[in-house]
Each structure stands twice: as structure tokens, then as C-alpha cells.
């Protein structure tokens, strides 16, 4: 989004991605569309396949989960700065685990939790900004925390969203637009990425994007990206680690997601207790997961620079799935969580590699509706 703002000529932004100058830029954010998935199932997405050769490979935020990645997209900041460091994380003020997505805790003020101005707020001071998404997200805490700013165009069905996007883009001579689509992610979680349901969702998405590319004004730069990829985890590998009391000895809270756990030690516990816990997790899952202390993860830069207020939101110990497993705390999660097939959150390329695809280039720049290039590259 910061590069898109710079491409529009907005002051205060750097075009790190080298995007072409445009009067209008629309960024379509497809929840759950990893680069590996797009390549594997390109035959089901002929429009995207036409543009796949010129795609760039980006890396999602860490953890590779919607709250962290959308907050990074919306603010231009790393999770260590915007503070949304997982799906469920510790709120030190309450000494309680809170959700960062659809079940936001009423005691957590989104503007305090994520105090930095968003890209949308900064751009809206200079030119029109519009978000196209489901109506229920307009005033959600997640939106207020990380995607606030500009106008909101709500519509439920994808074709109604396309109508709204085309109408708003045509109504102003210049604009930054954010267009969020989440049907693919929902299908992946429920049925898995190898299911007919997911493939049908991909086919529907592809057809909708082709229509959108045809309908945007000719001076529009239309981009597609994602927040994370996804892996399927078979039922026997969805593990209830609460059945192992030794793995929770000295743990006050568990958070994160099934492929990236945050383990928070009880008050008074120190390095000795933490290291003993790490050893037990290494012995239990060390061949299938990475086990890191908070200090190791921060030093490695996984969360980017970390604000002092954000540091205690990160677990004392982190467990990152390396193979196709999901680790769940059966005491805390709902039984339905064990039925979720598609998972994400960890460091694997399947979860972190995401596409940046140009679906339409401004005509003034010699563009076409989906120009082909010479090969996918990292950006």
C-alpha cells in the first residue's frame, strides 16, 4: 500500500516495489491465496495464469496470519510495530489472551492497541481512498485498528463488490482503493485446499477478477496480492497438546494459532523454567516444528523492530510448525477448531510466499488488461 500511494504521487511514501505511476490504483487482497497454491492450480484460474509469468513473489508478515498481514498491509509497518503479532495474543493489561480478528475483546481499544496512522488515513488527506469489502467489516475492531481511513463501500456478493469498485473508481479522477476478498480462505479452512470446494472458489475468483479488470477505468493500475498461503493438515495431525501436562508445566496462557503457538510463562518464571519448557517441546515436536524463545525470534527479526509495549504480547516461547501438523490447546479452543483442514501461521514458503500480480496497467503507460512478463521473481 505504501508503494501504491507513492505511485499515485502521494507525499510521504516510498515506491519500494517500483510500481508504475497511475491516476488510480486498486489493490485486491485475496485472503489465503499463496503463490504455491496459485502455481499448483493455475489450470483452474486461466485469467490469473495469463498474468502469472510476470508475477512477483512477496513474503507475508510473520506470523503468516490474517491479523498480522492485513495490519502490515494497512499500516506499512512490521508486526513488532503495529502490535498485532498473532491470531490470539496476550493482553498484558488484563493478563488475558485476546483475539485480533473476528472476536476482538471489548476491553481492548483498537486505537490504543495499534496507535500508528494507517496508509489510508495518510493518503486520505491528499486524495480519495475507498475500501471495498463486506459491510460487516466497516466498523470492525480489526478495521478500526489497522485499515481505518477513507470511505467504505460495503457489498456482500463478489459481483456487487465489483460494481461498487468500478463505480467508485470512475467517480474520481484519482484514487487509492483496497478491495478485500475472503471466500477462498473460508473454503480452505473448512474443506482444504485440495477440495473441490476450494477449486470452485478459485474458479469463481478468477472469473470475477477478469470482469473487474475489464471494468476499471483505463488509467487504473490493478494489482492482486494476498495475506498468506495455506497447507492442509489431515485429522490425525491436528494434535491436542493439552493431553501432555508436561508441555504446559509453568505455562500461564497459550495463544497464537495451531501452526504458530505463543506460550506465556507464569509470573515469576525465568530463563531456567523457560529453557526447561523449550527442551520438553523440542523432545516432543522438535523434528516437526521449530521451538524459539521470544528473544531468539526478536533477535532474528521475525517481527521486525519491536515496540516496548508489544514485547510482552509475544510468547516467552514460540512453537512454529515445520511439517504438516497443527497444535491445539483442547482446553481453550472450541471442538470445531479440530475440524479445520486448511491451516497457516508458520514460516514455511507454502504459508509465506504470496503473489503480487498486475492485472491491469494504465493505458498511458502502454499497459494492457493483464500484460505477460518473462517469469515470476521475488520482490
C-alpha positions, 0 to 999 in steps of 0.5 A: 500500500505504501508503494501504491500511494507513492505511485499515485504521487502521494507525499510521504511514501516510498515506491519500494516495489517500483510500481508504475505511476497511475491516476488510480490504483486498486489493490485486491487482497485475496485472503489465503491465496499463496503463490504455491497454491496459485502455481499448483492450480493455475489450470483452474484460474486461466485469467490469473495464469495469463498474468502469472509469468510476470508475477512477483513473489512477496513474503507475508508478515510473520506470523503468516496470519490474517491479523498480522498481514492485513495490519502490515498491509494497512499500516506499512509497518512490521508486526513488532510495530503495529502490535498485532503479532498473532491470531490470539495474543496476550493482553498484558493489561488484563493478563488475558489472551485476546483475539485480533480478528473476528472476536476482538475483546471489548476491553481492548481499544483498537486505537490504543492497541495499534496507535500508528496512522494507517496508509489510508488515513495518510493518503486520505488527506491528499486524495480519495481512498475507498475500501471495498469489502463486506459491510460487516467489516466497516466498523470492525475492531480489526478495521478500526485498528489497522485499515481505518481511513477513507470511505467504505463501500460495503457489498456482500456478493463478489459481483456487487463488490465489483460494481461498487469498485468500478463505480467508485473508481470512475467517480474520481479522477484519482484514487487509492482503493483496497478491495478485500476478498475472503471466500477462498480462505473460508473454503480452505479452512473448512474443506482444504485446499485440495477440495473441490470446494476450494477449486470452485472458489478459485474458479469463481475468483478468477472469473470475477477478477477478469470482469473487474479488470475489464471494468476499471477505468483505463488509467487504473493500475490493478494489482492482486496480492494476498495475506498468506498461503495455506497447507492442509493438515489431515485429522490425525495431525491436528494434535491436542497438546493439552493431553501432555501436562508436561508441555504446559508445566509453568505455562500461564496462557497459550495463544497464537494459532495451531501452526504458530503457538505463543506460550506465556510463562507464569509470573515469576518464571525465568530463563531456567523454567523457560529453557526447561519448557523449550527442551520438553517441546523440542523432545516432543515436536522438535523434528516437526516444528521449530521451538524459539524463545521470544528473544531468539525470534526478536533477535532474528527479526521475525517481527521486525523492530519491536515496540516496548509495549508489544514485547510482552504480547509475544510468547516467552516461547514460540512453537512454529510448525515445520511439517504438516501438523497443527497444535491445539490447546483442547482446553481453550479452543472450541471442538470445531477448531479440530475440524479445520483442514486448511491451516497457516501461521508458520514460516514455511514458503507454502504459508509465506510466499504470496503473489503480487500480480498486475492485472491491469496497467494504465493505458498511458503507460502502454499497459494492457488488461493483464500484460505477460512478463518473462517469469515470476521473481521475488520482490 
